[in-house]
């Protein structure tokens, strides 16, 4: 038996948010020609920001 597992799709919720036009253009320029969607880029960026803020919060004196 192989170690392959069929991936499951995590549950998602649709959120409508507004982006400044210049930021949309910047993201689209960065992902152009790559195997990446706008949503995938934004999700990765938000995950990175959440991890950074959590890390900063953990290192703050209480």
N, C-alpha and C positions, 0 to 999 in steps of 0.2 A: 504494500500500500504506500502511495506517495505522500509527501508532506503538504500537497496542495490543498488549500481550503478555498471554497467558493467565498469570495468577499461579500459582505453584507453592506448595504447602503445605509449610512447612519440616518436617523430621522432628521428631517429638516422642517423649517418653518419659513414661509415666504414673508419677507419684510421689504416694504417699499421705502427706499431712502433716496434723498436727493443729493447729487454730487455737483460741485461747481464744474462748469464746462471745461475749465482749464485742467482740472484734475482728471476728468474723463479722458481728455486728449493725451495727458501724460501717461496714464495707465495703458491706453490703447497703443501708444507708441512703444512702450516697453514690452508689450506682449506680441506685437506684430511679428509674424513669421515664426512664432513659437507655438508649441502645442499647449496653450493655456487660454482659458476663457477669462473674461472680465471678472466673473463671479469667483472663479478659483483664485485669481490674484488677490481679490479683496478679502476672501476668507483667509488666505495665507497671511496677508498683511495684518488682519485683525488678530489672528492667533498669535503672531509675533508680538504685537502691541500688548495683548493681554498677558503674555508670559513675561514681558519686560516690566509691566506695572506690578504684577504679582511679586516678581523678584525684588523690585525696589521697595515694595511694602514690607516684605519679609526682612529686609535688611535695615529698616528704620527702627530706631530705639523705641521701646514702648513705655 
